[in-house]
C-alpha cells in the first residue's frame, strides 16, 4: 500500500474498528482513535517531506485497479496545493 493510500485510509480503518469495540472500553476506543489519527498525521508529514517543490506538478502518484473489468480504479496524487 502506498503512502497516500495509508494516509487517507487509516482514519477510516480505525473508524471501522471502533464499530466492533464496546463503548465501555474507553481506553481501547481512545487508543484506536489515536492510532488512526497518528498514522494519518505521520503520513501527511512524510508526504510533505517527500514533495519536491522544484519539480512541481503531480507527484507521489498511486493507482490501484479495484474492479478492472468495469474500469474502476483508485487513483491518488499530490500537487503543490495538496501539500
C-alpha positions in Angstrom: 0.0 0.0 0.0 1.3 3.4 -0.9 1.9 6.3 1.4 -1.0 8.4 0.2 -3.4 5.5 0.5 -2.2 4.8 4.0 -2.6 8.5 4.9 -6.2 8.7 3.5 -7.5 5.3 4.6 -6.0 4.9 8.2 -8.8 7.0 9.9 -11.5 5.0 8.0 -9.9 1.7 9.1 -9.8 3.0 12.7 -13.5 4.0 12.5 -14.5 0.6 11.2 -12.5 -1.0 14.1 -14.4 1.3 16.5 -17.7 -0.2 15.4 -16.7 -3.5 17.0 -15.3 -2.2 20.3 -17.8 -1.8 23.2 -18.2 1.8 24.3 -17.4 0.8 27.9 -13.8 0.1 26.8 -13.0 3.8 26.8 -9.2 3.3 26.9 -9.3 1.0 23.9 -11.6 3.4 22.0 -9.2 6.2 22.6 -6.1 4.1 21.7 -7.6 3.0 18.4 -8.7 6.6 17.6 -5.3 7.9 18.4 -3.6 5.3 16.2 -5.8 6.1 13.2 -5.1 9.8 13.6 -1.5 9.3 14.3 -0.8 7.2 11.3 -2.6 9.8 9.1 -0.5 12.6 10.7 2.8 10.8 10.2 1.8 10.0 6.6 0.9 13.7 5.9 4.3 14.8 7.3 6.1 12.2 5.1 4.2 13.4 2.0 5.2 16.9 2.8 8.8 16.0 3.3 8.9 13.9 0.0 7.2 16.5 -2.2 9.8 18.3 -4.4 8.8 21.9 -4.8 11.4 22.4 -7.6 9.8 19.8 -9.8 6.2 20.8 -9.1 3.2 19.1 -10.7 1.6 15.9 -9.5 3.9 13.7 -7.5 3.7 10.5 -5.4 1.1 9.0 -7.8 -0.7 5.8 -6.9 -3.1 3.7 -8.9 -4.8 0.6 -7.8 -7.2 -1.3 -10.1 -10.2 -2.1 -7.9 -12.5 -3.7 -10.5 -10.6 -3.8 -13.8 -13.4 -5.3 -15.8 -15.5 -2.2 -15.0 -12.7 0.3 -15.3 -12.9 1.2 -11.6 -9.6 2.2 -10.0 -8.2 4.1 -7.0 -6.0 7.0 -8.1 -4.2 9.4 -5.8 -1.6 12.1 -6.4 -0.4 15.2 -4.7 0.2 18.6 -6.3 1.6 21.8 -4.7 -1.8 22.8 -3.4 -2.4 19.4 -1.9 0.7 19.5 0.3 
